Amino acid sequence: MTEPSPEPRRMTISDPQVMRALAHPARLAIMEHLSSLEGGATATECAEIAELSPSATSYHLRALAKFGLIEQAPSRGDARERVWRAFSPSYMVQAGPSAGSEATAAELALVEAHTARQAQRTRDWIRRAQDESPEWYDAAWLSDTLLLLTAEELTTVNVAIQKLLNPYRKRMRVDPPPDARSVAVQYRAIPID
């Protein structure tokens, strides 16, 4: 088996304009799709993921490119098709604790859009779970665990989780088994008190 190549460094987004541009359900879907592919995708291919027409998807692709989140990829041989790829396969949004109200509001809008997308995925799973094979039904897991940690311990846990997930990232998985499926893993580690 071939070892996966290390993931390139994560892009940090702190500009409120970029956060607001990304805080759109179609753009989040497009970014996730492009971030999971090595070679990129066309507007037509992204349209299916975003559930939009190719022309509407092209508009969103150009907006994402304007803010440096995606770029044109090398052509696949057909000079008429425009292929897009994510500038970075992963990104982190961080206005920071000292950010102004504009950055904080933009970060909140983006986090809310992302959280709504993840909640919808969970609802979709619950609706169709009874139609899944017992193997997949039993493998799915929803959990809410309270931990008691210091900030340093939480950082250690976060690093360990990332290390555990990295070999299975869709973009980096070299030889996935034929029965492998895309699986959305939501992990949140936030102080609640």
C-alpha atoms as a printed R data frame, in Angstrom:
    type eleno elety resid chain resno       x      y       z
1   ATOM     1    CA   MET     A     1   0.000  0.000   0.000
2   ATOM     2    CA   THR     A     2   1.249  3.475  -0.851
3   ATOM     3    CA   GLU     A     3   1.563  5.917   2.021
4   ATOM     4    CA   PRO     A     4  -0.478  9.100   1.661
5   ATOM     5    CA   SER     A     5   1.504 12.263   1.067
6   ATOM     6    CA   PRO     A     6   1.456 14.771   3.920
7   ATOM     7    CA   GLU     A     7  -1.306 17.336   3.725
8   ATOM     8    CA   PRO     A     8  -0.177 20.796   2.632
9   ATOM     9    CA   ARG     A     9  -0.353 23.544   5.185
10  ATOM    10    CA   ARG     A    10  -3.809 24.808   6.094
11  ATOM    11    CA   MET     A    11  -4.922 28.263   4.922
12  ATOM    12    CA   THR     A    12  -6.036 30.660   7.675
13  ATOM    13    CA   ILE     A    13  -8.904 32.987   6.794
14  ATOM    14    CA   SER     A    14  -9.146 36.099   8.956
15  ATOM    15    CA   ASP     A    15 -10.455 38.691   6.472
16  ATOM    16    CA   PRO     A    16 -14.151 39.489   7.153
17  ATOM    17    CA   GLN     A    17 -14.851 39.934   3.418
18  ATOM    18    CA   VAL     A    18 -13.536 36.446   2.675
19  ATOM    19    CA   MET     A    19 -15.533 34.968   5.561
20  ATOM    20    CA   ARG     A    20 -18.735 36.612   4.298
21  ATOM    21    CA   ALA     A    21 -18.047 35.380   0.760
22  ATOM    22    CA   LEU     A    22 -17.662 31.842   2.048
23  ATOM    23    CA   ALA     A    23 -20.742 31.990   4.319
24  ATOM    24    CA   HIS     A    24 -23.063 30.743   1.573
25  ATOM    25    CA   PRO     A    25 -24.382 27.160   1.445
26  ATOM    26    CA   ALA     A    26 -23.465 26.667  -2.237
27  ATOM    27    CA   ARG     A    27 -19.963 28.052  -1.743
28  ATOM    28    CA   LEU     A    28 -19.377 25.847   1.282
29  ATOM    29    CA   ALA     A    29 -20.456 22.809  -0.756
30  ATOM    30    CA   ILE     A    30 -18.211 23.824  -3.659
31  ATOM    31    CA   MET     A    31 -15.222 24.447  -1.378
32  ATOM    32    CA   GLU     A    32 -15.682 21.098   0.340
33  ATOM    33    CA   HIS     A    33 -15.922 19.333  -3.023
34  ATOM    34    CA   LEU     A    34 -12.868 21.050  -4.519
35  ATOM    35    CA   SER     A    35 -10.871 20.541  -1.321
36  ATOM    36    CA   SER     A    36 -11.490 16.801  -1.521
37  ATOM    37    CA   LEU     A    37 -10.240 16.448  -5.104
38  ATOM    38    CA   GLU     A    38  -6.653 16.435  -6.292
39  ATOM    39    CA   GLY     A    39  -7.342 17.488  -9.883
40  ATOM    40    CA   GLY     A    40 -10.221 19.912  -9.416
41  ATOM    41    CA   ALA     A    41 -13.627 20.078 -11.084
42  ATOM    42    CA   THR     A    42 -15.582 22.075 -13.658
43  ATOM    43    CA   ALA     A    43 -18.603 24.288 -12.992
44  ATOM    44    CA   THR     A    44 -20.842 21.552 -14.382
45  ATOM    45    CA   GLU     A    45 -19.350 18.985 -11.990
46  ATOM    46    CA   CYS     A    46 -19.646 21.387  -9.050
47  ATOM    47    CA   ALA     A    47 -23.234 22.290 -10.025
48  ATOM    48    CA   GLU     A    48 -24.425 18.814  -9.100
49  ATOM    49    CA   ILE     A    49 -22.834 19.109  -5.655
50  ATOM    50    CA   ALA     A    50 -24.144 22.648  -5.085
51  ATOM    51    CA   GLU     A    51 -27.586 21.780  -6.512
52  ATOM    52    CA   LEU     A    52 -27.433 24.780  -8.848
53  ATOM    53    CA   SER     A    53 -27.241 25.351 -12.578
54  ATOM    54    CA   PRO     A    54 -23.745 25.411 -14.124
55  ATOM    55    CA   SER     A    55 -24.086 29.160 -14.823
56  ATOM    56    CA   ALA     A    56 -25.063 29.929 -11.197
57  ATOM    57    CA   THR     A    57 -22.218 27.703 -10.037
58  ATOM    58    CA   SER     A    58 -19.795 29.594 -12.319
59  ATOM    59    CA   TYR     A    59 -20.797 32.804 -10.533
60  ATOM    60    CA   HIS     A    60 -19.950 31.267  -7.154
61  ATOM    61    CA   LEU     A    61 -16.678 29.821  -8.488
62  ATOM    62    CA   ARG     A    62 -15.606 33.264  -9.713
63  ATOM    63    CA   ALA     A    63 -16.484 34.777  -6.316
64  ATOM    64    CA   LEU     A    64 -14.397 32.145  -4.526
65  ATOM    65    CA   ALA     A    65 -11.521 32.778  -6.952
66  ATOM    66    CA   LYS     A    66 -11.759 36.537  -6.387
67  ATOM    67    CA   PHE     A    67 -10.966 35.954  -2.708
68  ATOM    68    CA   GLY     A    68  -8.117 33.521  -3.394
69  ATOM    69    CA   LEU     A    69  -9.910 30.428  -2.085
70  ATOM    70    CA   ILE     A    70  -9.815 28.591  -5.417
71  ATOM    71    CA   GLU     A    71  -7.823 28.888  -8.617
72  ATOM    72    CA   GLN     A    72  -7.898 27.584 -12.152
73  ATOM    73    CA   ALA     A    73  -6.387 24.124 -12.460
74  ATOM    74    CA   PRO     A    74  -4.526 22.793 -15.485
75  ATOM    75    CA   SER     A    75  -6.829 21.826 -18.334
76  ATOM    76    CA   ARG     A    76  -7.716 18.172 -18.774
77  ATOM    77    CA   GLY     A    77  -7.159 18.427 -22.505
78  ATOM    78    CA   ASP     A    78 -10.340 20.186 -23.600
79  ATOM    79    CA   ALA     A    79  -9.424 23.836 -23.944
80  ATOM    80    CA   ARG     A    80 -13.094 24.844 -23.661
81  ATOM    81    CA   GLU     A    81 -13.598 23.514 -20.148
82  ATOM    82    CA   ARG     A    82 -12.433 25.512 -17.156
83  ATOM    83    CA   VAL     A    83 -11.228 23.380 -14.256
84  ATOM    84    CA   TRP     A    84 -11.101 24.825 -10.743
85  ATOM    85    CA   ARG     A    85  -9.232 23.588  -7.676
86  ATOM    86    CA   ALA     A    86  -8.985 24.657  -4.059
87  ATOM    87    CA   PHE     A    87  -6.000 26.856  -3.325
88  ATOM    88    CA   SER     A    88  -5.453 24.834  -0.155
89  ATOM    89    CA   PRO     A    89  -7.044 21.484   0.715
90  ATOM    90    CA   SER     A    90  -8.027 22.745   4.161
91  ATOM    91    CA   TYR     A    91  -8.650 26.066   5.767
92  ATOM    92    CA   MET     A    92  -9.214 27.474   9.225
93  ATOM    93    CA   VAL     A    93 -11.361 30.507   9.995
94  ATOM    94    CA   GLN     A    94  -9.971 32.649  12.754
95  ATOM    95    CA   ALA     A    95 -10.996 36.202  13.498
96  ATOM    96    CA   GLY     A    96  -9.307 35.950  16.869
97  ATOM    97    CA   PRO     A    97 -10.330 37.168  20.304
98  ATOM    98    CA   SER     A    98  -9.144 40.740  19.613
99  ATOM    99    CA   ALA     A    99 -10.958 41.050  16.271
100 ATOM   100    CA   GLY     A   100 -13.312 43.926  15.725
101 ATOM   101    CA   SER     A   101 -17.066 43.575  15.560
102 ATOM   102    CA   GLU     A   102 -17.063 43.292  11.725
103 ATOM   103    CA   ALA     A   103 -14.677 40.310  11.792
104 ATOM   104    CA   THR     A   104 -16.542 38.709  14.688
105 ATOM   105    CA   ALA     A   105 -19.886 39.050  12.864
106 ATOM   106    CA   ALA     A   106 -18.401 37.610   9.653
107 ATOM   107    CA   GLU     A   107 -16.876 34.687  11.551
108 ATOM   108    CA   LEU     A   108 -20.210 34.022  13.271
109 ATOM   109    CA   ALA     A   109 -22.072 34.061   9.925
110 ATOM   110    CA   LEU     A   110 -19.616 31.567   8.447
111 ATOM   111    CA   VAL     A   111 -19.689 29.284  11.482
112 ATOM   112    CA   GLU     A   112 -23.507 29.365  11.470
113 ATOM   113    CA   ALA     A   113 -23.620 28.459   7.751
114 ATOM   114    CA   HIS     A   114 -21.148 25.622   8.305
115 ATOM   115    CA   THR     A   115 -22.984 24.364  11.390
116 ATOM   116    CA   ALA     A   116 -26.319 24.406   9.525
117 ATOM   117    CA   ARG     A   117 -24.740 22.311   6.750
118 ATOM   118    CA   GLN     A   118 -23.454 19.758   9.251
119 ATOM   119    CA   ALA     A   119 -26.793 19.628  11.114
120 ATOM   120    CA   GLN     A   120 -28.602 19.000   7.813
121 ATOM   121    CA   ARG     A   121 -26.254 16.099   7.071
122 ATOM   122    CA   THR     A   122 -27.103 14.583  10.438
123 ATOM   123    CA   ARG     A   123 -30.862 14.996   9.825
124 ATOM   124    CA   ASP     A   124 -30.483 13.439   6.354
125 ATOM   125    CA   TRP     A   125 -28.648 10.465   7.859
126 ATOM   126    CA   ILE     A   126 -31.302  9.891  10.530
127 ATOM   127    CA   ARG     A   127 -34.042  9.990   7.861
128 ATOM   128    CA   ARG     A   128 -32.366  7.346   5.702
129 ATOM   129    CA   ALA     A   129 -30.599  5.292   8.403
130 ATOM   130    CA   GLN     A   130 -33.246  2.561   8.440
131 ATOM   131    CA   ASP     A   131 -32.593  1.967   4.728
132 ATOM   132    CA   GLU     A   132 -28.858  1.484   5.250
133 ATOM   133    CA   SER     A   133 -27.154 -1.873   5.631
134 ATOM   134    CA   PRO     A   134 -26.714 -3.075   9.230
135 ATOM   135    CA   GLU     A   135 -22.951 -2.674   8.745
136 ATOM   136    CA   TRP     A   136 -23.223  1.066   7.959
137 ATOM   137    CA   TYR     A   137 -26.033  1.629  10.475
138 ATOM   138    CA   ASP     A   138 -23.890  0.166  13.267
139 ATOM   139    CA   ALA     A   139 -20.736  1.995  12.115
140 ATOM   140    CA   ALA     A   140 -22.322  5.479  12.231
141 ATOM   141    CA   TRP     A   141 -21.877  7.251  15.529
142 ATOM   142    CA   LEU     A   142 -23.409 10.323  17.137
143 ATOM   143    CA   SER     A   143 -21.902 11.251  20.472
144 ATOM   144    CA   ASP     A   144 -21.818 14.143  22.889
145 ATOM   145    CA   THR     A   145 -19.087 13.784  25.486
146 ATOM   146    CA   LEU     A   146 -18.165 16.274  28.191
147 ATOM   147    CA   LEU     A   147 -14.463 16.416  29.016
148 ATOM   148    CA   LEU     A   148 -12.661 18.298  31.764
149 ATOM   149    CA   LEU     A   149  -9.450 19.690  30.238
150 ATOM   150    CA   THR     A   150  -6.904 22.464  30.424
151 ATOM   151    CA   ALA     A   151  -6.238 24.480  27.252
152 ATOM   152    CA   GLU     A   152  -2.974 22.568  26.812
153 ATOM   153    CA   GLU     A   153  -4.755 19.207  27.157
154 ATOM   154    CA   LEU     A   154  -7.416 20.275  24.655
155 ATOM   155    CA   THR     A   155  -4.692 21.181  22.168
156 ATOM   156    CA   THR     A   156  -3.156 17.728  22.688
157 ATOM   157    CA   VAL     A   157  -6.538 16.040  22.088
158 ATOM   158    CA   ASN     A   158  -7.129 18.116  18.938
159 ATOM   159    CA   VAL     A   159  -3.708 17.216  17.514
160 ATOM   160    CA   ALA     A   160  -4.290 13.512  18.255
161 ATOM   161    CA   ILE     A   161  -7.702 13.580  16.530
162 ATOM   162    CA   GLN     A   162  -6.206 15.260  13.442
163 ATOM   163    CA   LYS     A   163  -3.418 12.682  13.342
164 ATOM   164    CA   LEU     A   164  -5.982  9.882  13.579
165 ATOM   165    CA   LEU     A   165  -8.154 11.304  10.749
166 ATOM   166    CA   ASN     A   166  -5.407 12.370   8.306
167 ATOM   167    CA   PRO     A   167  -4.757  8.972   6.655
168 ATOM   168    CA   TYR     A   168  -8.462  8.707   5.768
169 ATOM   169    CA   ARG     A   169  -8.960 12.176   4.254
170 ATOM   170    CA   LYS     A   170 -10.721 11.785   0.925
171 ATOM   171    CA   ARG     A   171  -8.223 13.891  -0.987
172 ATOM   172    CA   MET     A   172  -5.231 12.052   0.423
173 ATOM   173    CA   ARG     A   173  -6.482  8.460   0.469
174 ATOM   174    CA   VAL     A   174  -4.334  6.655  -2.088
175 ATOM   175    CA   ASP     A   175  -5.854  3.169  -2.327
176 ATOM   176    CA   PRO     A   176  -9.307  3.216  -0.719
177 ATOM   177    CA   PRO     A   177 -11.115 -0.136  -0.527
178 ATOM   178    CA   PRO     A   178 -13.839 -0.542  -3.172
179 ATOM   179    CA   ASP     A   179 -16.610 -0.371  -0.552
180 ATOM   180    CA   ALA     A   180 -15.345  2.914   0.965
181 ATOM   181    CA   ARG     A   181 -17.876  5.767   1.142
182 ATOM   182    CA   SER     A   182 -17.527  9.468   1.846
183 ATOM   183    CA   VAL     A   183 -18.151 10.005   5.553
184 ATOM   184    CA   ALA     A   184 -18.654 13.419   7.162
185 ATOM   185    CA   VAL     A   185 -16.933 13.669  10.532
186 ATOM   186    CA   GLN     A   186 -17.882 16.648  12.639
187 ATOM   187    CA   TYR     A   187 -15.638 17.296  15.568
188 ATOM   188    CA   ARG     A   188 -16.098 20.287  17.824
189 ATOM   189    CA   ALA     A   189 -14.110 20.975  20.951
190 ATOM   190    CA   ILE     A   190 -15.297 24.173  22.615
191 ATOM   191    CA   PRO     A   191 -15.396 25.363  26.221
192 ATOM   192    CA   ILE     A   192 -19.005 25.549  27.424
193 ATOM   193    CA   ASP     A   193 -18.738 27.265  30.774
